[in-house]
Amino acid sequence: MKKVFVSFLVSIVNIAFLFAYNVDTQTIQKEVDAHLSQVPFEKFSIKVPTFPNAVFNITDAGAVGDGVTKCTNAINSTIKKCSEAGGGTVLIPAGLWLTGPITMQSNVNLHLAAGAMVYFSADEADYELVKSGSNKYRRPSLINGSDLKNIAITGKGIFNGNGSEWRYVKKEKLPEKKWKQMTKTGDLREDGKEWAPRKGYFAQVAAKKSMKESEMTVADWNSVRLTLRSYTLNIERVEGMLVEGITLMNSPHITNMLRRINGLVMKDVTVLNEWWFQNADGLDISYCQNVLLYDCTVNTGDDGICMKSSRGNGDKPFGLENIVIKDCKVYHGHGGFVVGSNTDGGMRNIWVKNCTFSWTDVGLRFKTGVGRGGRVENVFVEDIFMKDLAGNAIEFELTYADKGAITGKDFSEKQTLVPDFDGIYFKNIYCDNAKGAIVIGGTPDLNVKNVSFENVIIKANKGVEAFRSENISFKNVVINTTSQPTYKLNKAQNIQFTNMPSMNGVSFKILNPETKNITFEKGKLSPSQVEIINGADPAQVKF
């Protein structure tokens, strides 16, 4: 009887253990289905990954959560054991866990318990360069994996990328007191404008700029390894992935780069980086299909929530499609929601709804350029609330170039990849306090086309500029600005304004003979408030 009772207690404990650490995929699946039920394009579905009721604790493989013992082998061997056993949950319990790179495997839910912090080693020996492309090498990502099925990273714990050991810093982004304290050690650039934590960094930057990537050997890459910073979470080519509850912080480079994932759910994920962290994108989604991000929070030093689509070896006409982003918050960042700069793989069917952005440089940012451009269509952005932006509330830029990137001399050879924004819809957009309201900019050969703004109120220092754009509609749009004119149209065509409010003084400037077919309907604007100059044809402006 005693043995039966003990066995019963063990069973109860095991059930409680499983309940505590296995993700509730049934509830998440119901949430996912609800979020995807009313997309403004053809409906799609996502099946949330599920896992067997088996838990593998990293401490059973010798991991010690004291912040001193390196746990790389224990964590990776436990992940491998779990996958080979048919799957389940790999538990990282409460503690401070020092590790090198972690590699995910199929059918594994990597779970960080509340109170768990995984932080990554500053030891160069833990980051042997890995091949990336035909002859390019990079540092391994801190959490990596490729060609997988049915994976998850969940829990209430923290992944600390320890990026302060690797990331360079610009003087212009720091208070003087912080800058003086930081530069007492490490490597200061000759002009005193940038600092890096490791001696020899700027010499390696100069050496890399003098090389051509296509001709670099493994030895060359190792000679400039300080310029190669790890991404924190970088998973590629996966069928079915869930990321839920975790915090990603102090990233050496891009915080989250998920590529070629089919069926991705990210729920309640937090990205926590200082605003001055260089290249520390928050949540980047690249060349993925069937994606839902919801209840996520980002504070970072580069783009907040960013869509990318680089074709590479892909064969899809639209490499990034069926994306839903709902109920998210972005604080500091170069942009709240961002498209680009890589759009050459094509994008379509993106829905962004009920998000708030505060203190970002730009609110809604669409950026690309020749050499990295492609078609972007069917993007719906609605119910967006923004406050205190350093730049524009909404911005299209077709001449973007990453001036801060350390590149070889190969990129300029790609001149066939051109920007093509066509079919972007903004509805219920509100912003209090921005440098500028809306900028829509094309190029001499490329226009931004078929963009609509409906129910928009923006308070900004500057108004709206449309350059080389066509088929743009403004309905129930209010721009509160003290600068004149409120709207400037230059080489723009087929621009429609509906229900324009009354405004003071000259509110519109129509420039250039190429500006054509500008119409005002059902509004309170008078013709005297429209100035037609620089050869523009008055017959092209109709009330």
N, C-alpha and C positions, 0 to 999 in steps of 0.2 A: 504493500500500500504506500509506504514511504517513497519508494522509487517512482511509483505512478504519480504521486503528488509533485515530486521534484521535476519529473518530466513535464507535467502540466505547467508548472511555474516557468520552466525554460521555454515552453511553447508560447506562453503569454508574453514573456519578455521579448522573444524573437518577433512576435507579431507586432508588439509596440515599437520595436526597433525598426522594422520594415515600414510601418506606418509613418514614423517620424522622418525617415530619410528617403522614401520613395516619392517622386513627384506625382501630384494629383493630376494626371493627364486627362482624366474624364472631365474635370471642371474646366481645365484649359481648353479642351476640344470644344466644349459648349460656348466658351467665350470667343474662340476663333470663329466658329460658325456664325455667331451673332454679328461679329465685326464684318464678316465677308458677305452678309446677306443682302446688302443694299449698295454694292459698288456701282459707280456710274458708267460702267462698261460691261462687257460680257463677263458673267459670273465665273468664278473659279473656286476651288476648294483646296484646303491643306489638311493633311492627316498628321496630327501631332504624334511624335514618336512615343512608343510604349516600351517598357522594359520588364524582364522577368523579376520576380520578387526575391532577388538575391543581392546581398550587400557584401562588398569586399572592402575591409578597412585597411588603409595604408599602414597603420601601425602594426598589423600582422606581418608586414614585409620589412619591419625594422625602422619605419619612419618615426622621428622624434620631433615633437613640436616645440622645440626650445629656442628656435631662431639661430642656432649655431650648427646643429647637425644638418648636413646636406642630404636632402631626401629625394634627389632626382631618380635614382635607381628604384627606390621603394615605390614612388608614385607611378613611374612608367611600367614597372613590372606588374603592379597591381592592375593597372588598366589593361595590360596585355592578358593577364590571367582571367580577368572578368570577360573580356571579349572572346577568348578561346573557350570559355566555359558556356558560351551561348548568350552572354550578356547579363546586365544587371546594373547595380549602382556601386560606383567606387566612392567611398566615403573619405573625405578629408575632415576630421573632427576639429573641434575648437583647439586652437594653438597657433603658434607662429612657425610657419613651415618654410625653410630655406630650400630653394631648388634651382636647377638649371631648366632648360626647355622641357615642356610637357607635350607628349604626342598622344593625340586622341586616336581611338580605334572604334570599329563598328560595334553597335549595340551596347554602347557604354553611356551611362549617365554619370558624369563627374560632378559630385555633389559636395559643396562647401557648407558645412554646418555653420550656424550662427556662432560667431566668435572665432572663426577660422580666418587667418590671413596668410595667403601664400605670397611670398615675395621672392623675387628672382635675383640670382647670384650676380655679383659684380666681377666675377673671376673670368678673365678672357678665355681660359682653358675650357670653360663650359660652353663656348659658342664657336664650334668648328664651322667654317663656312660651308654652305650647301649650294649645289648648282641650281641655277634659275635661268632656264632658257638654254640656247645653244652653247654659249660660253660665258654667261654672266654668273656671278656668285653673290651671295648675300648672307647675312647672319640669319640663323634660324629664328622664326617667330617664337615668342615665349610660350604660347599655347598654339600648337600647330596640328595639322592632320590633312590628309588628302585621300580621295577615292574611297569614301566611306558611305555607310548606310546607317540610318537610325541612331543618331547621337544626341546627347544633351549635355549642357553645362548649367547646373542649377544650384540653388541654395541662397543663404543670406550672408555668405562670406565675401572676402575681398581678395582680388588679385592685384598686388602692388608690383608694377613693372620695374620699380627701382630706376626709373628713367633719369633721375638726377645724376647717376653715375655715367651717363652716356650722352646726354643731350646738350648741344651748344645753346648759348643764350645771347640775345641781342641787348646791348646796353640801353637802347632807346625804349625798351619795354620794362625796365626796372627802375624803382626809386634809387636815388644815389646811395643811400645808406645800405640797401640790399646789394647793390652792385659792388661797393667797396668790400663788403664782407665776403662776397662770393669770389672775387678775383684775388684774394690772398693766396690761393693755391690754384692749380690747374694751368691752363694754357690761354694766354691773352693774345688776340690777334695784333699784328704790328701796329695798326692804326687805333687800337684800343676800343673798337666798336663791338667786338664779339668776344665771347669767352667760352671755353670748353673745359670740362672737368679733367681731361686727360692730356698730358704733355704730348706734343707732336701732332695734335689734331689738325692744326691749320697748315702745317707742312704737308700733311697727307691730302688735304683738300686741294692745295695747289698742284700736287703731283697728279691727282686724279683728273683735274681739269686739262692737263697736258696730254692725257692718253685718249685713245679711241677705244670705246668699249669692245667693239667687234674684234680688236686685235689684242686685248688684254689676256694674259695667262693667269693661271691659278696663283702663281707667285706675285703677279701684279696686284691681283685683288687682295691678297693677304698683306701686301705692302701698304694698302690704303684702308685697312679694315676698320680703323677708327671712324671713318666716314660712313660706315654701314651700320645703321641702327635697327634694332629688331622692332617689328610690330608686336603688340601685346597679344591679341587674339586674331589669328589668321588661319582660317579653315577653308579648304578648296575642294570642289567636286564632291558634293554630298547629296544623297537622296534622303531627305527628312532630317531636320535639325531643330532643336529647341534650346534657347538660351533664356533663363528665367531667374530673376531675383538677385543676381550677382552684382558686385561693384567692380569696375575696372578703373584703376587709378595710376597716376605717376608713370605714364607710358613713355618709353624711350622715343617712339615715333608714332605712327598711326595706331590708335587704340584698338580699333575693331575693323578688320578688313575681311569680309566674308565674300568669297568668289565662287561663282558657278554652283550655287546651292539651289536645288529644286525642292521647295517645300520648307520654308524657314519661318519660324515663329520666334520673336524676341519680345519678352514681356518683363516689365518692371526691372529693366537693366539700367544701372547708373554708371555714367562715365564722369570721373572726377579728376580733372587736371587744372593746373593754374592757367590763367588766360594768356600768360606769356610763354607757355610751352611751345617750342618750335615744331611745326608739322604734326601736331598731336590731334589729328582728326578724331571726331568722336565715334559715330557709328557709320561706317562706310559699307555700302552694299553694292557689289560689282558683278555685273553679268549674271544676275540671279533671276529665277522665275518663281512666282507664287510665294510671296513674302508678306508677312504681317508684323509690323512693329507697333506695340502699344504700351502706354503707361511707362515710357522710358524717360530718363532725365540725363541731360548732358551739360557739363560745364567744361570748356576746353580752350585750347589755344589755336585752333584752326577751324575747319568746317564742322558744324554740329552734326546734323543728320544729312548724309551725302550719298547721292546716287551716281555710280560710275558704270561705264560699260565699254571696256576695251576688247576689241574683237579677238586679237591674238589668233589662236587656232580654232576659234569658234565658227560655226557654220549657220547660226541663226540670223535671220534678217533683223530681229530685235532681241538682242542678248539679254536685256533687262526688261522684264514685263510682268504685269500683274503684281503691283506693289501697293500695299495699303499701310499708311502711317497715321495713327490716331492717338489722341490724348497724350501727346508728348510735350516735354518742356526742354527748352534750350536756354541757357544763361549765356555766359561769355562764349564767343566763337566768331569766326570770320563770317559765318552765315548760319541762320537757323535751319532752314531747309535749303539744300543746295543740289543743283544738277550740274555735273561736270567736275573737273574740266574734261575728263575723258568721256566722250559720247560716241566714239567711232564704232562701237558695237551696236548702237541703236537702242532706243528706249521707247516704250509705249505703255499705256494703261497704268498710270500712277495716280493714286488718290491720297491726298494729305488733308486731314480733317481734325479740327478742334485741338490746335496746338498753340502754345504760348512761347514767345521769344523775348528775352530781356537782355539788354547790354550787348547784343551781338553787333558786329560791324554792319552786316546787311541782314535783313529779315529773310526774304525769299530771293535766292540768288541763282541765276542761270548763267553759267560761264563755260566757254569753250573757245577754240580757235582752229585755224587751218593747221592740219597736221595731227589733230586729235578730235576733230569734229565728226558728227554723224547725225542721223535723223532722230529727233525727239518729238513725239506726238502723243496726243490724248492724255494730257496731264491736267488733273482737276485739283485745285487748291481752294479749300473753303473753311470758314470759321477759324480764322487765324487772328490772334490777339498779340500785339507787339508794343513794347515800351522802351524808350530811351536807347535808340539805335545810333551808333556812331556814323553810319553811312546811310544808304538808301533803304527804304522799306521794301521795294521791289526793284530788281535790276536784271537786265539782260546784257551780257557782254559777249561779243563774238570775236574778240581779238585778244582773248586771255592768253597769257604766257606765264609759266611758273618761273619767275625770275630768281626765286630762292633755291631752286633745285640744283643739285650738283650732278651735272649730266656730262656725257661724253659728246662726241661730235656727230652722232648718228641720227638724232631726232629730226633735224631739218630736212632729211631726205624724204620724209613722208609728206608729200604735198597734195595728195589726192583725197585726204580725209577732211571734208569741209563741214562747217556747222549748218544745221538745218532744224530750226525750231518752228514747228507748225502745228497749231492746235493746243493752246494753253488757256485754261479757264480759271479765273479768279472770282470768288464769290464770298461775300461777307468777310471782308478784310478790314481790320481796324488797327491803327497805329497811332500812339501818342508820343510825339517827340522823336523825330529822325532828322538827319542832316538833309536828306532829299526824299521825295515821295516815290516817284517811279521814273526809271530810266530804261528806255528800250532802244538799243543801239545795234544797227546792222553794219555792213561794210559795203564798199562800192559794188560788189558782186553778189552779196548775200543779204537777204532781208529776214527779219523776224515776221512771221505771218500768222494770221488767224488767232489773235489773242483777244480775250474778252475780260472786262472788269465790270462786275456788278455788285452793287451795295458795298462801296468802299469809302471809308472815312480815314484820312491820314492828316496828321498835323506835322508839318516839316518846315525846315528853313527854306528849302527850295521846292519847286513844284514838279511838273511832269515834262520830260523831254523824250520825244520820239524822233529817231533818226533812221532813215532807210528801213522803214517798217510799213507793213501793209495789212489791210483788213483788221484793224484794231477798233474795238468798240468799248465805249465808256457809258454805263447806264447807272444812274443813281450814284455818281461818284462825287465826293466832296473832298477837296484839297484845301486845308487851312494853312496858308502861308502868308507871310508879310512881304515876301519878295515878288516882284513883277517881271515878266508875266507868269501866271500860274502854269500855263501850258506853252510849250515851244515845239512846233512841228517843222521839221526840216527834211526834205526829200522823202516825205511820208505820203502814202496813198491809201485811199478808201478808209478814212478815219471817221467814225460815227460817234456823236455825242447825243445822249438821250437823257432828258430830265436834268439838265444842268442847272444848278442853283444860281441865284443872282450873285454877282461878284462886283468888286469895286475896281474902277480904272481899267486899263488895258490888260485883259486877262489872258489873251491869246496872241501869239506871234506866229504868223504863217510865213515861212521863208522858202525861197528857191522855186524856180519854175517847175521842178520835178515834184513839188508837193501838189497833189491833185485829189479831187473828190472828197472834200471835207464837208460833212453835213451836221447840222444841229437840229434836233427834233424835240418838241414838247418841253423846252426849257425856258428859263427866265433871262437868258443871255441876250443882249442887244448887239446888233452889228457894230455899233461904235466901240465895243469892247474887244474887237478883233482887229489887229493891225496886220496888214498884208504888205510885206516888204521884200527887198532883194530879188525882184523879178517874179515873185509869185503872182499867179493869175487870179484876180478877184472873182472871175466867173467860176472858179473851182471851189468856192466857198458858198454853201447854200444854207439858208435858214428856212 
